[in-house]
Amino acid sequence: MKTMRLKPQPLFKPMKTLLLLSLLTTSALAADLKPNAKLIFDFPELPNTLAGMVSGTTKVARLGAILPSNYALTSKHPLFVYIKGGSGGPEDGGAMARDIVGAEDFIAVQVPLFKKNQPKGKTLPVMVEDLAVVSAAYRTMLEKLAAEVPNIDWQRSVIGGHSNGAHTLSVLLAGRDEFITQHFHAFWLHEGGFQLMPAAMPIKDSRFLLLVADDAMTGGSEFRQLMLDQTLLLERQAKLMKLDFKSIIMRGYGHDVPPEYMRNVRQFARGEPLEDITASEKAAAAKLTLPLRTHPDSSAWNDLLVSDLTNMKVPGAIWSYRDGILTATEDQNIWTKATHGDCVLDFEFKFEPGANSGVFLYNSDETNWMPASIEIQICDDRAKQWQEKPANWRCGAFFGHQPASKSTVKPAGEWNRMTLTAQGPKITVVLNGEVVNEIDLTQWKDGKLNPDDSEMPKWLQGKPWAEMPTKGRIGFQGRHAGAGIEFRHIKLLRL
């Protein structure tokens, strides 16, 4: 890694000057321009960053870039510029940009945020009045990158941001920033920039992607609904103007950066169709015979959880996810923020003696979750207190509704594996290598009685399963009945 301090140069020059610049650049950076190389450029001549102004310190403006894994001087590589939200930090040298766009083809870039004026201690949004300072800063930074990395493909380059980063991009576009509008033709805005988008959109031969959540955030649900209404108006405006404009509603999320929707950003950047189910998931599913009647090789599937649990609805500090182990200190559930329909959920669990837990599919109400979920029971079948309960309380059962055909759960302290195949109303349970339960929800036409005329526990009675949606949140039960439980290797394949 090397920090460059070369004087910024204009991007386009006469041919002789370009040739000389190319020779100088090759000489200075030949050792640095390699696949996966990390480049850092400092700009002490630029104003203090927004992060510095908020903290009351001076932070030198810094651009971080990571060259793609297939980088070659003989090829052209587009930029993928990511502008973070908040005050623009923390600096990561382009790591998050690379996580979003992938390791191949694109040069992943992170740039800081700037404002004309900013009081210490509180982050304010970037606005139209900040255009001049932002415009000059980004031109300087990106021209320097272009001078040092001579084979940028500007035609396919993409720029976008989250929250305040999206505000910044909308300011640049609405102000028709000369450098940005001439060198980028694909723009994505995530959870920000809505107010200026009507003025920002009409840019010739450009593509736009807008991502907005449907859940409440700071400002309340009324403000969130206003953003959703604005998105619909923008779609209508783009259609009338015949613009390449796409919007995505991030179901079940607030002001988050959910991995499953960042896949859509990757697809957008690469000019691929925006699919809810990715090509890799489709290929993996095509290799399976469904429903699964044994455990799959799920090692290449997507992890259900991200490391900091930001894609989950977590109650306080009750749940933790460390060294690949998910566990809870109290009896409260954890839910995915996203909703899931047809899928295969594959995971392992281990419990303490006397445990009584569960995993949930199709949840539509995480507050009144008992009658609004399909619970697959996890239980210490050897514990006396559960042996005395009905069979549909034991491990592998659809709790309170249909018992498992056999008990294959291991003793407390040993790891078990469970694979659930959900295909609409039909769900199959594989526990430790054997099919132990299969169900067809359409057979549950009564909200109080099971098809065999047994009564459901009072707390499960409600809308009949036959009328429940076959899409919802996935959840796990915490420390129930005074016994702990751990989950690991939680993999999800969407079908």
N, C-alpha and C positions, 0 to 999 in steps of 0.2 A: 504494500500500500504506500502511496506517495502523495504528499500534499503539494499542489502546484501553486505557484505565485506568478504566473506569466501575465503580462498586461493583456486585458481583454481586447479582442480584435473583432471588427465587423465581420459578419458571417459570409457575405458574398463580395469577392474581389476580382479584379481583372485576372485573366488566365495565368500570366507570368507570376503574379503575386501568389495566386493559389498554389502553383507548383512549388514555389519557394517555401510557402507555409507548410505544404505537405511534407517536403523534405525535412524541414526543421522539426515538425511534429514527430515524424518517424524516428528521427535521431533522438529526440528527448524522451519519447514514450514507448519505444519499441519493446522494452523489457516489461512494461506495464500492461500493454494491450494484449492480454491473453484471456482465454475463457475463464469466467468466474472471477476475474480480477476486480478488486474493490478500489475505486478511485475517490479521493476526497479533495475538494477545492475550497479554499477559504477566500473570503472577500472582505478584507478589513476596510476597504474603501467605501463599502455600502453602509447604509444606516443601520442602527441597532434593530435586531429582529423583534417581532412581537413578543416572543418568549422572554427576551431580555427586558423589554419594557414592562411586562407584567411582573417579573421578579424584581425589578428595580436594579438590575445589573446590566452590564454591557456584554452581549453575546455576538461574536463575530459571525456573520452570515456564512453558512456552509452548505454546499451542494454535495450530496453523496450519490455515487453511481456504482452499479454492479453490472459488469459485462455478462452477456448470456453464456450459457454453458457451451453453445456452439459458435461462439464468436470467432470471426476470421476477418482479417484485414481485406481479404479479397471479396467479401460479401457486404451488402448493405443491411444495417440493423436499425429498426425504428426505436424511438424512445417511448417509454411508458413512465410519465411523470405523475407522481402522486403527491398531493398537497394535503397534509393532515389537518384535522380539525383543532378546536380549542385554540391554544396559543401557537400551534404548529410543531409541537414536540411530542415525545422526546425524539432526538435525532437517532436514526437507525441506519444511515448510510445507504438507504434504498432497499432495506430488507423487506419491509412490508409491501412495497411496490412489487418486489419480486415474488412474494408469497401470493399476491393477487394475480399477476399476469403469467407466472410460470417461469421456469429457469431458461427456456430456450427462446431464441430469436430476438427478444426485446432487451434493450438496455434499461434497467430499472433505476429510476431516479427519484430522490426526495429533495424538495426545496423547502425552506422555512417560510413563515408568514411575515408580512410587514404591514404596518399602519403608519399614517402620518402623525397621529397623536394617540396616546394610550396611557391612562392613569395606572399607577402601580397597584397590583393586587387583584384586579378584575379584568377578565378578558372580554373585550368588546368585539362585535362582528366587523369584518372588513366591509367598507361601504364605498360608494361612488367617490367620495372625497379623498379616498386613499389610492385612486387609480394611478396617479402620476408616480408615486413612490413605488408601488407594486410593479408597474410596467417597467420602469427603469431597472429595478432590481432583477426581475426575471430575465429581461433581455441581456443584461450583463452576465448573469450566471449561465444561461443557456448558450450564449455566443462563446463563452470561454470553454464550455464542454465541447461544443462543435469544433473549436480550434484544436483541441487536444485529441478528440476522437474523430478522425476524418471521414468515417464511413457511416454517418447517420442517414437513415432513410426517413426523410421528413414527411414524405407523402403518406406513410403508414404510421406516423407517430401519433400518440394518444396522450391526452392530459386530462386529469380529473382530480376530484377531491371530496373529502368528507366534511360535513358541517361547515365550519369556518373556511375550510379549504374550498368547499363548493361555493361559498359566498365570494371568495377571492376570484375564482374562475368566472363566475357570472359577472362580476365587476369588469374583468378584462374583456369579456365577450360583448357585454352591453356597451362598453366604451370603445369597441372596435380596435382593441390594441393591435397595432400594426404587426408586431413580431409574432404574437400568438396566433392571430387569424391567418397569417401567411404561411406559417410553418406547421400548424396542426390542423387536422381535418376531422378528428374524432374527439368528442368531449363527453365526459360523464360526470354527473353531479349526484352525490349521495347525501341525502338529508340536509340539503341547504341550497341556497341560491334561487329559490322559487320566485321571489319578488321581482327579480330582474330578468327572468327567463323570457318573458314576451319580447323584450328588447334584445336579448342575447341570441335568440334562435336564428333569425334570417341571415345566415352566413352561407354563401354559395358553396355547393359541393361538399358539405359537411354532414357528419352524423352526430346524433345526440342520444344519450341514455340518461334517464332520470330514475333514481331509486328513492322511494319514500315508504316509510313504515306506516302501518295502520293502527298501532297501539298508542296509548297516551304517553306523553312526555312532559317535560317542563313546560308549563303554560296550560296544561290540562287538555282534556279530550276535545274541547271546542276548537282550540288552536290546531290540534291534529286533524280534525275534520276539515278545517280551512285549507290545510296543505293538500289533503286528498281532493278537495274541490278544485283547487288550483291546478292540480295535475290533470284532471279531466278537461279543464279549459285549455291547457297547453296542448293536449292531444288534439283537440278540435282545431286549434289555431294551426298546428303543424300540418294537419290534414288539408286544411284550406290552402295553405301555402305550399303544399306538396313537398314537405321536408322529410328527411329521413330521421324520424324521431320515435323513440321507443321509451315507454315507462314501465316500471315494475313495482308492484305493491308488495312490500316485504311483510307477509302475513305473520301476525303474532309478535312483531318486534316493535321496539321503541327506537331510541336514538343509539342503536347498536351498529356494529360492523360484523354482521353474521357471515360466517364462511360460505354457507350454501348460496347466498346471494352474491358474494364476491366471485363465485364461479361464473355468474352471468356477466360480470364486468370483464372477466378474462375472455369469455366468448365474444363479447362486443369488441374488445380490443383486437382480437384476431379475425374479426369479420365472419365469425361462425353464427349459426342460428342460436337464438337465445332459448335454450331448452331447460325445462325444470329438471328433467332427468338427463344426466350427462352421458356422453358417448361411452365413457369407460364403464358407467353403471349399466348401460344397455348391453354392452359386450359381456360383462360379468354375469348378468341375469340370463343372457342367451345360452350360457354354458350349463345352466342349472335345470333340473327337472323339478318342477314345482307342483304341489308344495313339497318342501324338503322333508325327507324321511330319515335323514341322518345329518350329522354336523358337516358344514361346508368348510372349505379352505377360505376363510374370510380375511386373511392377513392383508390383502391388498384393498379391502373395502374401506370406506370412509369411517373415521372415528365418529361416534355420535357426539362426543364431548370435545370441546377445545380446552386447552390447558388451564385457562383462567375461569372456566365455566361461564363466560359471558354469553354463550348461546343457550343458557339454561335460566329458568326462573328459580332462584336460590333463596330460601328463607333464611335471612340473616347469616350468621357464621356457623350454622348447624352442619352444613355439608362441606366436605373438603375433597380435593382431587390431587393427591400427591403420589409421585412415583407410579402413576398409572392405576392407583387404587381409589375408588370412589366410596366414601363412607359418611355416616352421619352420627351425631352425638345425641340427637333427639328424634322423637317420632313425628317428623314432618316430611312431606314428600318433596321431591325435586322434579321439575317438569321441563321439557324442551320448550323453547319459545316458539319454534316453528311447529306447524302441524304436519303430520305425515299420514299418508293413506297406505296403499299397497306397499309392502316392504318385507324384508327379512331382517330380524333383529337377533344378533348372535352375541352372547356374553357369558361370562363365568361369574359365579358367586360362591361365597363361603360365609358361614354363619356360626354364631355362638350357640351353645346348648339352649334349647327351648325357643329358638327364633320363630317368628311368624312375620313374614314380609311379603312383598309382591312386586310385580312389574305391570305397568298399565299401558294399554293401547287405546287409541281413539278417544282420548279424554276431551270433552267439550266444556268443562267447567272445573278448574283446578281448586275452586273454593268449596263447592259442594260436589266433591269428586267421586264419592262412593257410588251413587247411582248413575254417574255420567262417565264411567270408564268401563273398559273390559279388563278385569284384573286376573292375571295368571299367578296363582298362589306359589309362594316360596315358603317352605315350612320344614321344621325339624320333626319329621314324621315319627321319630323314635321317642319324642317327649310325651310323657303320660297325659299332660293336659290336652294335647291335640289328638291323641288316640281316642279320647273320650268324645270328641266332637264329630259332627257328620263327615262323611267321606269327602264331601266337596269343600272341606276346609284344608285338605292336605296338599302336599307339594305336587305341582303340575295340574291342579284343578283350576277350572274357571270358577273362582271363589264364590261360594254360595249358589252356584248354578249347575255345574257338571263336574263330577269327580274324575280324577285320572284313572286310567285303566289299570295301572300298576304303580307301585312305589319304587322308583329307581334312584331316589336322592341318597347321597352319601352322608355318613355321620358328620356331626358338627366338627368344624376344624379342617375339613377337606374341601378342596375346590370342586365345584360342580359346573357343568356346562349346559346351557339352555339355548335352543334355537327356535324362534317363533316365525312362522310364515303367515303373513296377513294378506289375504286377497279378497278385498271387499268383505262380505259377511262370513267368509270361511277362514278359520285360524287353526293352524296345526302346531302342536307343542312337541318338541323333541328334547328329552332330558337324559343326559349321560348316554347318548347313543341310541335311544329307543323312542319311538313314537308313543307318547303316553296320553295324548288327548287330541281330539279334533272336534270342531264345533261349527255349526251353521247358525248364525245369529238370527236368520229369518224364521227359525223354528220357535223363537221366544216372542210370542205374540201377546203375552200377558205381562203386566208390570209387577205382579205379586207372586205368580205361580210359575214354576218351571214346567217344561213340557211333560215331565213325569208326575205332575200335580203336587210336587213338594213345594213348600212355601219358602220363598227367599227370606233371608234375614231382613228385619224391618228397615235397617239403614241402607239396604240395596234396592228397595222397592221404588219404582218411579216409572219413567217412560220405558215401554218394552224395548228390548234389544233390537227387535225387528225394525223399529222406527228410528233407531239411533244412527247418526252419521258414521260412515266408515272411513273417517279421516279425523285426526285430532292430535293432541299432544301425547308424547311418550313420557312415562314417569316411573320413578322408583320410590319405594317406601323406605323410610328411615329406620331408626332404632325402635322397633315395635316390640311390645311384650317384654321389655326389659332386657332384650338380647340384641347384640350388635350384628350387623351384616356388612360385607364388603363386596363390591363389584369390580371387575376388571375386564380388559379386552372387549369393550363394548363397541361392536361394529354394526353399521347400518348399511343395507343395500336397498335403495328405493327402486321399486319395480314399475 
